[in-house]
Amino acid sequence: MVISTKGLWHKVADTISTEMIVEIEEATVYGDFEQERVLHSGQVRILPNGWVVLPTDRVLSPEAVHHIDA
């Protein structure tokens, strides 16, 4: 098996259309169904692959996010 030491994100990021990105000004991101674990409250960007980008450039994986209330 060959594993590259270089990331591919810069190549993939260039191909993502801005039309496919959803931006929400006021949202609450929950990590569970019961809405007890709030991961973030405020502005978010949702990428086409399901990842959630916060204003601090922190990225939440789709597996960590249960749902988002706008």
C-alpha contacts under 8 A as a table, 3 or more apart, distances in Angstrom:
res1	aa1	res2	aa2	distance
4	S	7	G	7.48
7	G	10	H	7.38
8	L	11	K	5.46
8	L	12	V	6.39
9	W	12	V	5.03
9	W	13	A	5.78
10	H	13	A	5.17
10	H	14	D	6.49
11	K	14	D	5.60
11	K	15	T	7.08
12	V	15	T	5.40
12	V	16	I	6.78
13	A	16	I	5.43
14	D	17	S	7.99
16	I	20	M	7.29
16	I	48	P	7.75
17	S	20	M	5.51
17	S	21	I	7.16
18	T	21	I	5.30
19	E	22	V	7.83
20	M	47	L	7.10
20	M	48	P	5.86
21	I	45	R	6.71
21	I	46	I	5.78
21	I	47	L	4.97
21	I	48	P	6.06
22	V	45	R	5.59
22	V	46	I	5.03
22	V	47	L	6.69
23	E	43	Q	7.54
23	E	44	V	5.91
23	E	45	R	4.40
23	E	46	I	6.35
24	I	27	A	6.23
24	I	43	Q	5.66
24	I	44	V	5.40
24	I	45	R	6.33
24	I	70	A	6.86
25	E	42	G	6.42
25	E	43	Q	4.33
25	E	44	V	6.60
26	E	41	S	7.19
26	E	42	G	4.69
26	E	43	Q	5.19
26	E	44	V	7.67
26	E	70	A	6.11
27	A	40	H	7.97
27	A	41	S	5.71
27	A	42	G	5.14
27	A	43	Q	6.08
27	A	44	V	6.84
27	A	68	I	6.59
27	A	69	D	5.52
27	A	70	A	4.36
28	T	38	V	7.03
28	T	39	L	7.69
28	T	40	H	5.83
28	T	41	S	4.40
28	T	42	G	6.42
28	T	68	I	5.65
28	T	69	D	5.22
28	T	70	A	6.56
29	V	38	V	5.93
29	V	39	L	5.41
29	V	40	H	5.10
29	V	41	S	6.28
29	V	65	V	6.77
29	V	66	H	7.78
29	V	67	H	6.21
29	V	68	I	4.55
29	V	69	D	6.60
30	Y	33	F	7.59
30	Y	35	Q	5.85
30	Y	36	E	7.56
30	Y	37	R	5.77
30	Y	38	V	4.66
30	Y	39	L	5.53
30	Y	40	H	7.32
30	Y	65	V	5.98
30	Y	66	H	5.70
30	Y	67	H	5.52
30	Y	68	I	6.11
31	G	35	Q	7.27
31	G	36	E	7.94
31	G	37	R	5.38
31	G	38	V	6.25
31	G	39	L	6.17
31	G	64	A	5.90
31	G	65	V	4.74
31	G	66	H	4.79
31	G	67	H	7.00
32	D	35	Q	5.62
32	D	36	E	6.73
32	D	37	R	6.00
32	D	65	V	7.44
32	D	66	H	5.30
32	D	67	H	7.64
33	F	36	E	7.88
33	F	66	H	6.50
33	F	67	H	7.74
34	E	37	R	7.87
35	Q	38	V	6.78
38	V	41	S	7.35
39	L	65	V	7.90
40	H	54	L	8.00
43	Q	54	L	6.77
43	Q	55	P	6.61
44	V	52	V	6.63
44	V	53	V	5.83
44	V	54	L	5.07
44	V	55	P	6.71
45	R	52	V	5.72
45	R	53	V	5.06
45	R	54	L	6.63
46	I	50	G	6.22
46	I	51	W	5.96
46	I	52	V	4.63
46	I	53	V	6.31
47	L	50	G	5.42
47	L	51	W	5.41
47	L	52	V	6.30
47	L	53	V	7.52
48	P	51	W	7.45
50	G	61	S	7.24
50	G	62	P	5.34
51	W	59	V	6.67
51	W	60	L	5.80
51	W	61	S	4.97
51	W	62	P	5.34
52	V	59	V	5.60
52	V	60	L	5.03
52	V	61	S	6.59
52	V	62	P	7.31
53	V	57	D	6.08
53	V	58	R	6.00
53	V	59	V	4.61
53	V	60	L	6.48
54	L	57	D	5.35
54	L	58	R	5.34
54	L	59	V	6.21
54	L	60	L	7.90
55	P	58	R	7.24
60	L	64	A	6.50
60	L	65	V	7.07
61	S	64	A	5.38
61	S	65	V	6.73
62	P	65	V	5.34
62	P	66	H	7.78
63	E	66	H	7.39
65	V	68	I	7.64
